[in-house]
Amino acid sequence: MTQFDQQTLVENYVLSRRTLFRALLFALVSVGSLLITFAYADDSHIYLEENGYVLFEAENASLADGWALNTDLLDYHGAGYLQWTQRNYFSKSEAGNGLIGYRVRINVAGNYELRWRSRIAMGDSNTESNDSWIRFPTGVNVPGEHPLDGWTKVFLGQLGQWSWSSRTVDSVSNPVRQYLDVGDHTIEISGRSTGHAIDRIALYRYDDVSFDAGLNGTLSLSPIMQADGTVVYPADEFTAAPAPTLDPLVNVEPQSETTAISTDTQCVANTLTLPAIEVATINLQDNLSGYDTHVLTSKAGQQAVLLKFNLSLVPPISDAGLHYTTGPLSSNGILDIYLGSHHRWP
């Protein structure tokens, strides 16, 4: 065999190997596309930040496999809410299944916090069906805040209600914060816990804007920039649950415990018992501050505990009281209780 023939055989062998490798790579990519699906909002569909705020409906996107548009649980906004229906993907290496992307345009750079209005849509545990994955591909970690390293679990801890509580890191409950520069960015979500439902998503510049869960129900949705440069303002819709039938006059006795926050609403013997819909502890001297935790630890003279109750559907009140129990830790101090009303929370 001549040198030329040997060289030709070697070259053909190398080319065949490359062709086979490319064919295998294409096959793997094709199989991968069947295992992990994703859907992005249209390139022309960009939510515009105005006055430090971005607010949009979670269902306003092409749905990837695993997400269902549901309307079973009332008190939702828009056309319904997203609910993860496939299996749990608890491992970070599995994050990205059912990926949905939302594009936002930031007009003023700054530190932004993400919250979504979500709910545990199945089961009776406040630690199951309560989280999804989120990722900011173009976000930058904020010094002093919990760093986000790719996909991050975001959870809530309330049962039987929609909540804007959106935290990360179990038992610590850190806010989800990133620095976003001027320009276009993408917020990505993917399925993690079967039965987690997401209604709305908000992004706000927390150094300049105070988050208000109640106000978020009345704020207008963010304008949308279309491909031709026109800006449209989506209509806001809300589907409320029917009002409960109550006696004309009732005693209202909200209950809260330092060891467990009640989640049951009961009417017994003409007395309506309401759970706190949000709780917070504020401590200026150490790290005992917390939000929507199940145990509220307070120190005499150092800390305030805030309890929020929804009285919007309660008839005129003849009498109200607060019932609480202490935990196993002994302490001395004075407990002062005040009744107040404020629209900003927390």
RAMOPE-V861983 format. One record per backbone hydrogen bond with DSSP energy under -1.0 kcal/mol. CO is the residue of the C=O (numbers start at 1). NH is the residue of the N-H. E is the energy in kcal/mol with one decimal. If there is no record, write none. Layout:
co->CO nh->NH e->E
co->CO nh->NH e->E
This chain:
co->2 nh->6 e->-2.1
co->3 nh->7 e->-2.4
co->4 nh->8 e->-2.4
co->5 nh->9 e->-2.2
co->6 nh->10 e->-2.3
co->7 nh->11 e->-2.5
co->8 nh->12 e->-2.6
co->9 nh->13 e->-2.3
co->10 nh->14 e->-2.5
co->11 nh->15 e->-2.7
co->12 nh->16 e->-2.4
co->13 nh->17 e->-2.4
co->14 nh->18 e->-2.4
co->15 nh->19 e->-2.8
co->16 nh->20 e->-2.6
co->17 nh->21 e->-2.6
co->18 nh->22 e->-2.7
co->19 nh->23 e->-2.3
co->20 nh->24 e->-2.5
co->21 nh->25 e->-2.8
co->22 nh->26 e->-2.7
co->23 nh->27 e->-2.2
co->24 nh->28 e->-2.6
co->25 nh->29 e->-2.6
co->26 nh->30 e->-2.6
co->27 nh->31 e->-2.7
co->28 nh->32 e->-3.0
co->29 nh->33 e->-2.0
co->31 nh->35 e->-1.2
co->32 nh->36 e->-2.7
co->37 nh->99 e->-1.8
co->39 nh->101 e->-2.1
co->42 nh->45 e->-2.5
co->46 nh->225 e->-3.0
co->47 nh->105 e->-3.2
co->50 nh->53 e->-1.3
co->52 nh->205 e->-2.4
co->53 nh->50 e->-2.3
co->54 nh->203 e->-2.7
co->55 nh->222 e->-3.1
co->56 nh->201 e->-2.6
co->57 nh->60 e->-1.3
co->59 nh->61 e->-2.2
co->64 nh->67 e->-1.8
co->66 nh->85 e->-3.3
co->68 nh->83 e->-1.7
co->70 nh->81 e->-2.0
co->76 nh->239 e->-3.0
co->81 nh->70 e->-2.7
co->82 nh->198 e->-2.5
co->83 nh->68 e->-2.1
co->84 nh->195 e->-2.9
co->91 nh->94 e->-1.8
co->92 nh->95 e->-1.0
co->97 nh->191 e->-2.1
co->99 nh->39 e->-2.8
co->100 nh->189 e->-2.4
co->101 nh->41 e->-2.1
co->102 nh->187 e->-3.0
co->103 nh->47 e->-2.6
co->104 nh->185 e->-3.1
co->105 nh->49 e->-2.6
co->106 nh->183 e->-2.2
co->110 nh->180 e->-2.5
co->112 nh->178 e->-2.6
co->113 nh->204 e->-2.1
co->115 nh->202 e->-3.5
co->117 nh->199 e->-3.5
co->118 nh->163 e->-2.5
co->119 nh->197 e->-2.5
co->130 nh->156 e->-1.5
co->131 nh->193 e->-1.4
co->132 nh->154 e->-2.4
co->133 nh->190 e->-1.6
co->134 nh->152 e->-2.6
co->135 nh->188 e->-2.6
co->136 nh->139 e->-1.1
co->140 nh->179 e->-3.6
co->142 nh->145 e->-2.3
co->152 nh->134 e->-1.7
co->154 nh->132 e->-1.6
co->155 nh->167 e->-2.3
co->163 nh->118 e->-2.5
co->167 nh->155 e->-3.0
co->168 nh->174 e->-2.9
co->169 nh->172 e->-1.6
co->169 nh->173 e->-2.8
co->174 nh->168 e->-2.4
co->176 nh->114 e->-2.6
co->178 nh->112 e->-3.4
co->179 nh->140 e->-1.8
co->180 nh->110 e->-1.8
co->183 nh->106 e->-3.0
co->185 nh->104 e->-2.7
co->187 nh->102 e->-2.6
co->188 nh->135 e->-2.3
co->189 nh->100 e->-2.6
co->190 nh->133 e->-2.4
co->192 nh->89 e->-2.9
co->193 nh->196 e->-1.7
co->195 nh->121 e->-2.4
co->196 nh->84 e->-2.2
co->197 nh->119 e->-2.1
co->198 nh->82 e->-2.7
co->199 nh->58 e->-2.0
co->200 nh->117 e->-2.4
co->201 nh->56 e->-2.2
co->202 nh->115 e->-2.5
co->203 nh->54 e->-2.2
co->204 nh->113 e->-2.8
co->204 nh->206 e->-1.2
co->205 nh->208 e->-1.8
co->205 nh->209 e->-2.1
co->212 nh->216 e->-2.1
co->214 nh->217 e->-1.0
co->215 nh->218 e->-2.0
co->215 nh->219 e->-1.6
co->223 nh->48 e->-2.5
co->224 nh->232 e->-2.3
co->225 nh->46 e->-1.6
co->226 nh->229 e->-1.9
co->230 nh->226 e->-2.8
co->232 nh->224 e->-2.9
co->237 nh->78 e->-2.8
co->239 nh->75 e->-2.2
co->250 nh->318 e->-1.4
co->251 nh->272 e->-2.9
co->252 nh->321 e->-1.2
co->254 nh->323 e->-1.7
co->266 nh->273 e->-3.7
co->268 nh->271 e->-1.4
co->270 nh->251 e->-1.8
co->271 nh->268 e->-2.3
co->272 nh->253 e->-2.2
co->273 nh->266 e->-1.7
co->274 nh->255 e->-1.7
co->278 nh->308 e->-2.7
co->279 nh->292 e->-3.6
co->280 nh->306 e->-3.2
co->281 nh->290 e->-1.6
co->282 nh->304 e->-2.1
co->290 nh->281 e->-2.8
co->299 nh->302 e->-2.0
co->299 nh->303 e->-1.4
co->304 nh->282 e->-2.8
co->306 nh->280 e->-2.2
co->308 nh->277 e->-2.4
co->308 nh->278 e->-1.1
co->311 nh->314 e->-1.3
co->319 nh->252 e->-2.7
co->323 nh->256 e->-2.9
co->325 nh->258 e->-1.8
co->345 nh->213 e->-1.1
